[in-house]
């Protein structure tokens, strides 16, 4: 019997009948040609999260973002008028990458008054205007106003910076994020500015890592060694069931139990967690942020007393996980090939006031990093065996509904792109 109520249809999956209930294929994760379609249909046409406003604290602050799936690099900058602007990271003279340090493939950040090309010293203002051309008189009828940096659509939602690489895009970021985004507005993201970030290069398709984090069915098994022996036995016997699932267009979320602090039985956790009052679910003591006392309606939509966290997937590759103890984390999955991607994660906490606060944050960060690496390790094994094609159809249970939804959403976008180009769609799976 279910531990938590399910929809009247009998299951979360049946509540969204367009997803079906049969086995699915992961051919979309092992086919180079399909990845090329994804690049064009999704990553060159969709709003993509590239960072937060705290990375651009003052006029002239900038950072670059490499978006391999769209074959481009983007500059994000706080312009003179205080607005966040974005440009393709390419000099208009000879196509040199404009902003980079010692290695052109690596991202960089800093503060400047203008952008200067390393090759021939063409200069651009923070607003992207071409302001200086070396030996300008040697050019023929050159009008500098015609050669500013190529702008990229950029919008900010709740402090998160998004770009859209499609110059013909007419969908606002707010409309794109839809009801799930609206439901998170008002959470104090901007008051959690102590940040810890890490990245990993993963030999697996980008969707397979998202699959791993959109279901917690695996947690009592894969992460068993992270718990005490007693806690592990209890979790294995209980299994996993989500509190609530919601799908809105391309986006989806789930609510989960767990993460509540402090634990009912402190002896169920490790000694260092008891000493610091912190662990994988963050510090046990909530930060003093008034907004945490009146959460936005999108969090814990099922209004469960057992609520511990909400995990949101904003299509295609951005996840926000909000934890009941008063912190959050983000995941970004940046594909670089059909069988390789870059995984990035950042954990955000209220500013530490004491050294003990800092230790609590660091304990949560290193513990959670271990969880992520355990998932990563299995993915590379999954990729190799999927590519063997010895099995082509796989059963997906009700707690894995967001896996079914992600591959369905990707398939719909690719098919729509194919229809637009040729009038016929390539099957999604």
ABEGO torsion letter per residue (X at the ends): XBABBBBAAGBAAAABAAAEABBBBAAAAABAAAAAAAAAAAAAABBBBAEBAAABABBGBBBBBBBAAAGBBBBBBBBAAGBBBBBBBBBAAAGBBABBBABAABBBBEBBABBBBAAAGBBBBAAGBBABBBGAAABBGBBAAAABBBBBBBBBBGGBBBBBABAABABBAAAAAEAAAAAABGBBAAABABBBBBBBBBBBBAAAAAAAAABAAAAAAAAAAABBAAAAAAAAAAEBBBABBBBBEABBBBBBBEGBOBBABAAABBAAAAAAGBEAAEBABBBBBAAAABBBAABGAAGBAABABBBBBBOAABBBBBBAAGBBBBBBBBBABAABBBBBBBBBBBBBABAAAAAAAAAAAAAAAAAAAAAAAAAAAAAAAAAAGABABBBBBAAAAAAAAAAAAAAAAAAAAAAAAAGBBBBAX
